C-alpha cells in the first residue's frame, strides 16, 4: 500500500477541531519572551476575535515577532502564552499554549457576538 494512501486515511481519522469564536475587537499587548523569560518591549495590537484555543490579532505588518510570546488583553490582568500559527500582512492568527478556562473566556467575551465560520 503506498505511503501517501496511508497518510490520506490518517487525515480523515483526525477531524479538524472547531471552537466557538467571539468577535471582541479589544485592544491588547503583545509581550515577546526575551532572555531568561524577561520581556523588554510591549507592542500594541487589536484582538479581533478569540476562542478558548486561539485568537486573531491585528498587528503592524512590519512588526517582527518571535514565534512564542504573551498576549495581554486590555482590562484583564493575566498574560496568555501564545504561539504564532499563521500570519498574513496585518492579520496574525495565534494558538494559545493552553486552552482558556471557560469562566475566563466568558468574562473576556461578555457582550461579544459569535463569529460564524
C-alpha positions in Angstrom: 0.0 0.0 0.0 1.5 3.4 -1.0 2.6 5.6 1.9 0.6 8.6 0.5 -2.6 6.5 0.8 -1.9 5.8 4.5 -1.4 9.5 5.2 -4.7 10.4 3.4 -6.5 7.9 5.6 -4.9 9.3 8.8 -6.2 12.8 7.9 -9.8 11.6 7.9 -9.5 10.0 11.3 -8.5 13.2 13.0 -11.0 15.8 12.0 -10.2 19.5 12.4 -11.4 20.9 15.8 -13.8 23.8 15.7 -14.1 26.2 18.6 -16.7 29.0 19.0 -15.1 32.3 18.2 -16.2 35.6 19.6 -15.7 39.0 17.9 -14.4 41.2 20.7 -12.3 43.9 18.9 -10.5 44.8 22.1 -7.0 46.4 22.5 -4.2 44.2 23.7 -0.5 44.0 24.1 2.0 41.5 22.7 4.9 40.8 25.1 7.8 39.0 23.4 9.6 36.4 25.5 13.1 37.5 25.9 16.3 36.2 27.6 15.5 34.3 30.8 11.8 34.8 30.1 12.0 38.5 30.7 10.3 41.0 28.4 11.8 44.3 27.4 9.3 45.5 24.8 5.5 45.7 24.6 3.6 46.1 21.3 0.1 47.2 20.8 -2.4 45.0 18.9 -6.2 44.8 18.3 -7.7 41.4 19.3 -10.3 40.9 16.6 -11.7 37.5 17.7 -11.0 35.0 20.4 -11.8 31.4 21.3 -10.7 29.0 24.0 -7.9 27.8 21.7 -6.6 30.9 20.0 -7.2 34.4 18.6 -7.0 36.6 15.6 -4.9 39.7 16.1 -4.4 42.9 14.0 -0.8 44.0 14.3 1.6 46.3 12.4 2.6 44.5 9.2 6.3 45.5 9.7 6.4 44.1 13.3 8.8 41.2 13.6 7.8 38.9 16.5 9.3 35.7 17.9 7.2 32.5 17.4 6.2 32.5 21.1 5.0 35.5 23.1 2.5 36.5 25.7 -0.8 38.2 24.9 -2.4 40.6 27.4 -6.0 41.7 26.9 -6.7 45.3 27.9 -8.6 45.3 31.2 -7.5 41.7 32.1 -4.5 41.1 34.3 -3.5 37.7 33.1 -1.0 37.1 30.3 -1.8 34.3 27.8 1.0 32.2 26.4 0.8 32.2 22.5 2.4 30.6 19.5 2.1 32.1 16.0 0.1 29.9 13.8 -0.3 31.9 10.6 0.4 35.5 9.5 -0.9 37.4 6.5 0.1 41.1 6.5 -1.7 42.7 9.5 -3.6 39.6 10.5 -1.8 37.3 13.0 -3.5 34.0 14.0 -2.2 32.6 17.3 -2.8 29.4 19.2 -2.9 29.5 22.9 -0.4 27.3 24.7 -3.2 26.1 27.0 -6.9 26.2 26.4 -8.5 29.2 28.2 -10.7 28.4 31.2 -14.4 28.7 30.3 -15.1 31.2 33.1 -12.1 33.4 31.9 -13.3 33.3 28.3 -16.9 34.2 29.4 -15.5 37.3 31.3 -13.4 38.3 28.3 -16.2 37.8 25.7 -19.1 39.3 27.8 -21.4 41.0 25.4 -19.5 39.9 22.3 -21.1 38.4 19.2 -20.3 34.9 17.9 -18.3 34.7 14.7 -19.8 32.3 12.2 -17.2 30.3 10.2 
